[in-house]
Amino acid sequence: MGQSGRSRHQKRARAQAQLRNLEAYAAQPHSFVFARGRAGRSVRQLSLDVRRVMEPLTASRLQVRKKNSLKDCVAVAGPLGVTHFLVLSKTDSAVYLKLMRLPGGPTLTFQVSKYALVRDVVSSLRRHRMHEQQFSHPPLLVLSGFGPQGMHVKLTATMFQNLLPSLNVHKVNLNTIKRCLLISYNADSQELDFRHYSIKVVPVGASRGMKKLLQEKFPNMSRLQDISELLATGAGLSESEAEPDGEHNITELPQAVAGRGNMRAQQSAVRLTEIGPRMTLRLIKIQEGVGEGNVLFHSFVHKSEEELQAILAAKEERLRLKAQRQARQAQDVQRKREQREAHRKKSLKGMKRTRAAAEGDSDAEDPGAPPEAAQGAGRRQEEEEEDDAEYFRQAVGEEPDADLFPRAAPRSRPPGPPGKKRRRTEKPARSRRPDGDRRPPKHQGGPRGAQAKLGPRGRSRVRPPKKGA
């Protein structure tokens, strides 16, 4: 059996094609569309409709919670390759749309004068053309009326151009163009119209009956005698099914387009059907950064050159003071860190010294006791041995041996007349047991008939007399 599956060259070509597609997709602009603040149900639905317009180069399932700030969204947008933010918000006076360019700005703020949701636009149409395949490719951007009106108008047109990927007219595939985003500028009212359309291409030059046959739904010919009646006169068809075409929307196709009858080098009509949403925008302000920074244009506030210079000087002063505070804080942090490290080393050194003094150094040689302490210890030992020797003399009546108490000085007998013996001193009377052992004297202060006995800890306790004694 032969080897199944793709060959090595096919796998390599497939991997290279996937890599090229991924690089091309990453190079295209991507966007986040969301609402902030207490926008209300209608404004939040409008944000979802605008997100639908920007598909597929947008986050379709983006969820922004109340605790998420704009900095959080900017931090997430960097790794994902997001280049634009479309933020909708609502105040007591109006609804606003902010168009931000990441990562350095600028930010355009528009006031939404009027808007209509997708469901409102579709409900007003008799037949709408909207299906899921149309949202698999980005819409075609069409700008109208952006002439030499000023730098702010030119900047607005540039922002909308960079919002969607550019097209190469020599390599574009007409089957990928299913939608159109029209943004027109009215110089008199200084407003922008935001419109979203669905594109359909149909052949021209055929009768209504032929067009009906070319459609997916085949017409009912039960009342006709021959098919020629349908092709020639279009019998059985209403006048409303015919759509007027003219020179304004008829063109020659450079390539074949999906649809019955749309052949290359044939005349076809391009028809637009609005699918929403619909907005009327008015430019209010242009800022230099992302949501903050110098105001480059304002439609309501106009400042002179001196006022702008004063504002810039004040801002530079604030930045200088901020840099000084940050430097001072960094120095304080470093100084406290060094103090904490020095205190830790000192504490560890003291702990080691205390532990060494408590446990002692077993490896070091014992220097011995000081001379004064040694003399005092020897004197106390001699006194103790002398007391023991004196007790031995009183108890036994003889001089102890020299080896028994070496430190005790032998008692010398006092001189007396020769031939006369020294009288022995009286010893205290001691009671003896029958076997000759000595017994301690009886307790003298106890009750009559009671016997003193030492307890386990050396304390004397009194035992009661036996009965019948």
C-alpha positions, 0 to 999 in steps of 0.5 A, spaced: 500 500 500 502 507 498 503 512 503 497 515 505 496 523 507 499 529 504 506 529 502 512 533 505 512 538 500 504 539 501 505 539 508 511 545 507 507 549 502 500 548 507 504 551 513 508 556 509 501 559 507 498 559 514 504 563 516 503 568 511 495 568 512 497 569 520 502 575 518 497 578 514 492 578 519 496 581 524 498 586 520 491 589 519 488 594 524 484 591 530 479 594 534 475 594 541 468 597 541 465 597 548 461 602 552 463 605 559 459 608 565 452 608 565 450 608 558 443 605 558 440 599 554 440 603 548 447 605 548 449 599 550 446 596 544 448 601 539 455 599 541 454 592 540 451 594 533 458 598 531 462 592 534 458 588 528 460 593 523 467 592 525 467 584 524 471 580 523 477 584 526 474 586 532 473 582 539 466 580 538 465 577 545 469 583 549 466 584 556 468 590 560 466 590 567 465 596 571 471 595 575 475 595 569 478 602 567 481 604 561 488 603 563 486 595 564 483 595 556 490 599 554 494 593 557 490 588 554 490 591 547 498 591 547 499 583 547 493 582 542 495 587 537 489 592 538 490 598 534 483 602 535 478 603 541 471 605 539 468 607 546 461 610 547 458 613 553 452 617 555 451 624 560 445 628 561 446 632 555 448 627 550 451 621 547 459 621 545 463 616 541 471 616 542 475 614 537 482 612 540 489 610 536 493 606 540 498 606 543 500 614 543 493 617 540 490 621 538 483 621 541 477 624 537 471 625 541 464 625 537 457 627 539 452 623 537 446 627 535 442 622 532 442 614 532 438 608 529 439 601 531 440 595 527 433 593 529 430 599 527 433 600 520 431 593 518 424 593 521 423 599 516 425 595 510 420 591 506 426 586 504 433 586 507 439 583 505 443 581 511 446 574 512 452 571 516 457 570 510 457 578 509 461 579 516 466 574 514 470 579 511 471 587 513 467 592 510 469 597 504 470 604 507 468 609 503 469 617 505 465 622 502 466 630 502 473 630 506 476 636 502 480 641 504 476 644 510 482 644 515 487 640 519 482 637 524 478 634 518 484 631 514 486 628 521 479 625 522 479 622 515 486 619 516 483 616 523 477 613 519 482 610 513 486 607 518 480 604 522 479 598 517 484 595 512 486 598 506 485 594 499 489 593 493 485 594 487 489 590 483 489 584 487 482 585 491 477 579 490 470 582 489 467 576 492 470 578 499 466 585 498 459 584 501 458 590 505 460 597 505 461 603 510 460 610 508 462 616 512 460 622 509 462 629 511 457 635 511 461 642 511 455 646 512 453 643 518 460 640 520 457 633 521 458 626 519 453 621 517 455 614 519 451 609 514 452 601 513 450 598 507 449 591 504 452 590 497 449 585 492 451 585 484 445 583 479 446 582 472 443 587 467 440 587 460 435 581 462 428 581 462 424 580 469 422 573 467 430 571 466 432 575 472 427 571 476 429 564 473 436 566 475 434 567 482 434 561 487 427 561 488 424 558 482 417 562 480 410 559 479 409 557 472 402 553 473 398 559 470 403 559 463 402 555 457 409 556 455 416 558 458 416 563 453 411 567 456 415 568 462 421 570 458 418 575 454 413 578 458 414 576 465 407 575 466 405 573 473 410 578 476 408 584 480 411 591 478 414 591 485 419 586 484 423 590 478 428 594 481 430 600 477 437 601 475 441 606 471 448 609 469 449 611 477 450 603 479 451 599 472 458 597 471 463 592 467 465 586 472 473 585 472 472 578 474 466 573 476 462 575 482 458 570 486 451 570 483 447 567 477 449 571 471 455 575 474 460 573 469 466 577 467 466 583 462 459 583 463 454 589 465 452 588 472 448 593 477 451 594 484 445 595 489 446 597 496 441 596 502 442 599 508 442 594 514 444 599 520 446 602 525 445 609 523 449 615 526 450 622 525 456 625 529 459 632 530 467 633 532 468 636 538 475 635 541 481 632 538 486 630 544 494 628 543 494 622 547 489 616 549 484 619 553 488 625 555 494 630 553 494 637 550 487 639 546 489 640 539 482 642 537 476 644 540 469 646 537 467 650 542 473 653 546 478 657 542 484 660 545 490 665 543 497 663 542 499 666 549 494 662 552 497 656 549 504 658 551 502 659 558 498 652 558 504 649 556 509 652 561 504 650 567 504 643 564 512 643 564 512 646 571 508 640 573 512 635 570 518 638 573 515 638 580 513 631 579 520 628 577 523 632 583 518 628 587 519 622 584 527 622 585 526 624 592 521 618 593 526 614 590 532 616 595 528 616 601 526 608 599 533 607 598 536 610 604 530 606 608 532 600 605 540 601 607 538 602 614 533 596 614 539 592 612 544 595 617 539 594 622 538 587 620 546 585 620 546 588 627 541 584 630 544 578 627 551 579 630 548 581 637 543 574 636 550 570 634 554 573 640 548 572 645 547 565 643 555 564 643 555 566 650 549 562 652 552 555 649 559 556 650 565 555 645 567 547 646 573 548 641 576 554 645 581 552 651 578 553 658 582 559 661 580 557 668 578 561 674 581 568 676 586 567 682 582 571 687 576 566 685 581 560 686 583 562 692 576 563 695 574 557 693 580 553 696 579 557 703 572 555 703 574 547 701 579 548 707 573 550 712 569 545 710 574 539 711 576 542 718 568 542 720 568 535 717 574 533 721 571 536 727 565 532 727 569 526 726 573 527 732 566 528 736 563 522 733 569 517 733 573 520 739 579 519 735 584 523 730 582 522 722 587 519 718 591 524 714 588 521 707 581 522 709 581 530 710 588 532 707 586 540 707 584 540 714 590 541 719 591 536 724 589 538 731 595 539 736 594 537 743 595 542 748 601 542 753 600 539 760 604 536 765 607 529 763 604 523 765 597 526 766 592 524 761 587 529 758 580 528 760 575 527 754 570 531 753 563 529 754 559 527 748 552 529 747 547 523 749 545 519 743 540 513 743 542 507 740 538 501 737 539 494 739 544 493 733 548 498 735 546 503 729 545 511 731 538 513 731 535 521 730 532 523 737 525 523 738 521 529 736 520 533 742 515 538 740 509 534 738 503 531 741 503 526 746 503 519 744 505 521 737 511 519 733 515 524 728 517 521 721 520 525 716 516 526 709 518 524 702 521 531 702 525 531 708 519 535 712 517 532 719 510 529 719 506 527 725 503 520 725 497 519 730 498 514 736 495 507 735 488 505 738 489 501 744 496 504 746 
